[in-house]
Amino acid sequence: MIKIGNIELPDFPLLLAPMEDVSDPPFRALCKENGADVVYTEFISSEGLIRDAAKSTMKLDIYEKERPVGIQIFGANLDSMLRSVEIVEASKPDIIDINFGCPVKKVVSKGAGAGILKDIPLMVKLTEAMVKHTKLPVTVKTRLGWDASSIQIVEVAERLQDVGCAAISIHGRTRVQMYKGEADWKPIAAVKNNSRMHIPVFGNGDVDGPEKAMLMRDEFGLDGAMIGRASIGNPWIFDQIKHFFQTGTHKTLPTMAQRVEAARRHLQMSIDWKGEKLGVVETRRHYTNYFKGIPHFKPYRQRMVTLDAPEDVFAVLEESLVEFADHQF
């Protein structure tokens, strides 16, 4: 059994990574239904929270059915981060996660996200202060380092643990790499194999199916896998990995009817949560993967991502179900 604070999780839990404009309540609900053990919100700006910015505060919405759920915040100003903890606590998450890994320029340029990898003492100081400021377990998501020449993740992880970090998720790339090249899990395994480490160490980066997850578990010895991009439009990935672990066989891929139903529910939940305009627009990125591998599906996808009226998108979904009902995945 794996524990984050007092939260008990199964052996080798699967975590839905926090992703901007992706891991919102509708998508988290679908991933939870399909076997995600822990889900995280989109990352939220501490500065946005203390200014009561609408986009930031909306991301605090969490629901009972998603528990355990973590709210992830980012920032580089100690006072702002501590004030944001108090705001986050009001939403009653199970976990507060600190983002020390986002590589996006507008975040990094402010010294936040992966930008803090240039200032490890500040990273440790922020974590320690936040741990002392809340009774909730505080976890960290980070990268291997700023660049290949500055990787100190074994030492960094131990220092974070020593100031009270309850678990750490590590993306197997540096900030300079962004999302290019292959993720390197060896340094993450080195963190796990450090005899002084006792908190859960989760791997992140390039887990796109059951075999990779099994490799992360059995060859690299990590405590769990955090899955990001491979889950977009594919909430079934969590269930597929668990089925493979239990049986050694691949689960039958979702049928066309199941894919259409998931896309339809996703769109409806998005509309219910954020209104018609945003609901339609922000669900578009998922359609490519919902219907991946279907020959001649492109015209339907093009319509789905260009139509603005929800009823028109629903109509195309129903039309595609009729057209491709017999497709074998």
Stockholm file with secondary structure:
# STOCKHOLM 1.0

chainA/1-329         MIKIGNIELPDFPLLLAPMEDVSDPPFRALCKENGADVVYTEFISSEGLIRDAAKSTMKLDIYEKERPVGIQIFGANLDSMLRSVEIVEASKPDIIDINFGCPVKKVVSKGAGAGILKDIPLMVKLTEAMVKHTKLPVTVKTRLGWDASSIQIVEVAERLQDVGCAAISIHGRTRVQMYKGEADWKPIAAVKNNSRMHIPVFGNGDVDGPEKAMLMRDEFGLDGAMIGRASIGNPWIFDQIKHFFQTGTHKTLPTMAQRVEAARRHLQMSIDWKGEKLGVVETRRHYTNYFKGIPHFKPYRQRMVTLDAPEDVFAVLEESLVEFADHQF
#=GR chainA/1-329 SS CEEETTEEECSSCEEECCCTTTSSHHHHHHHHHTTCSEEECCCEEHHHHHTTCHHHHHTTCCCGGGCSEEEEEECSCHHHHHHHHHHHHTTCCSEEEEEECCCCHHHHTTTCGGGGGGCHHHHHHHHHHHHHHCSSCEEEEEESCSSGGGCCHHHHHHHHHHTTCCCEEEESSCTTTTTCSCCCCHHHHHHHHCTTCCSCEEEESCCCSHHHHHHHHHTSCCSEEEECGGGTTCTTHHHHHHHHHHHSSCCCCCCHHHHHHHHHHHHHHHHHHHCHHHHHHHHHHHHHHHTTTCTTCHHHHHHHTTCCSHHHHHHHHHHHHHHTTTCCC
#=GC SS_cons         CEEETTEEECSSCEEECCCTTTSSHHHHHHHHHTTCSEEECCCEEHHHHHTTCHHHHHTTCCCGGGCSEEEEEECSCHHHHHHHHHHHHTTCCSEEEEEECCCCHHHHTTTCGGGGGGCHHHHHHHHHHHHHHCSSCEEEEEESCSSGGGCCHHHHHHHHHHTTCCCEEEESSCTTTTTCSCCCCHHHHHHHHCTTCCSCEEEESCCCSHHHHHHHHHTSCCSEEEECGGGTTCTTHHHHHHHHHHHSSCCCCCCHHHHHHHHHHHHHHHHHHHCHHHHHHHHHHHHHHHTTTCTTCHHHHHHHTTCCSHHHHHHHHHHHHHHTTTCCC
//
